């Protein structure tokens, strides 16, 4: 249900943006592209940050396992 509400919200938002583009005339397409481009930059940046966090967590877990393995061999 939450996904459906998000979809409907974005559908309404897209409709409003397209309506504004029609009302603004020649500049409407530029504003529409600017809004979509800004949203895409934010989403790509957020995805990059999430991937970086995941890589750092994986590297830390690997280091911890390697150190634990060295500790067991010393015994």
NUMIFI-177102 format. One record per residue (C-alpha): residue number from 1; residue in one letter; z negated, x negated, y negated. Coordinates in steps of 0.2 Angstrom, whole numbers, plus 5000, padded with zeros to 4 digits. Layout:
<fitors>
NUM|a|Z|X|Y
...
</fitors>
This chain:
<fitors>
1|x|5000|5000|5000
2|x|4996|4986|4988
3|x|5013|4978|4991
4|x|5021|4995|4987
5|x|5012|4996|4971
6|x|5017|4978|4966
7|x|5035|4982|4970
8|x|5034|4998|4959
9|x|5026|4988|4945
10|x|5039|4975|4945
11|x|5053|4989|4947
12|x|5046|4997|4931
13|x|5045|4980|4922
14|x|5063|4976|4927
15|x|5068|4993|4920
16|x|5059|4990|4904
17|x|5067|4973|4902
18|x|5085|4980|4906
19|x|5082|4994|4893
20|x|5077|4982|4880
21|x|5092|4971|4884
22|x|5103|4986|4881
23|x|5095|4991|4865
24|x|5096|4973|4858
25|x|5114|4972|4861
26|x|5122|4954|4862
27|x|5105|4946|4861
28|x|5098|4956|4875
29|x|5106|4946|4889
30|x|5098|4930|4881
31|x|5081|4938|4880
32|x|5082|4944|4898
33|x|5087|4927|4905
34|x|5073|4919|4895
35|x|5060|4931|4902
36|x|5067|4928|4920
37|x|5068|4909|4918
38|x|5050|4908|4911
39|x|5044|4918|4926
40|x|5053|4907|4938
41|x|5046|4891|4930
42|x|5029|4898|4932
43|x|5031|4903|4950
44|x|5039|4887|4955
45|x|5025|4877|4946
46|x|5012|4888|4956
47|x|5021|4885|4972
48|x|5021|4866|4969
49|x|5003|4866|4965
50|x|4999|4875|4981
51|x|5009|4863|4991
52|x|5001|4848|4983
53|x|4983|4855|4987
54|x|4989|4858|5005
55|x|4995|4840|5006
56|x|4979|4833|4999
57|x|4968|4843|5011
58|x|4979|4838|5026
59|x|4978|4820|5020
60|x|4959|4821|5018
61|x|4957|4829|5036
62|x|4968|4815|5043
63|x|4958|4802|5035
64|x|4941|4810|5041
65|x|4948|4811|5059
66|x|4954|4793|5058
67|x|4937|4787|5052
68|x|4928|4797|5065
69|x|4939|4790|5079
70|x|4935|4772|5073
71|x|4917|4776|5073
72|x|4917|4782|5091
73|x|4927|4766|5097
74|x|4913|4755|5090
75|x|4900|4763|5101
</fitors>
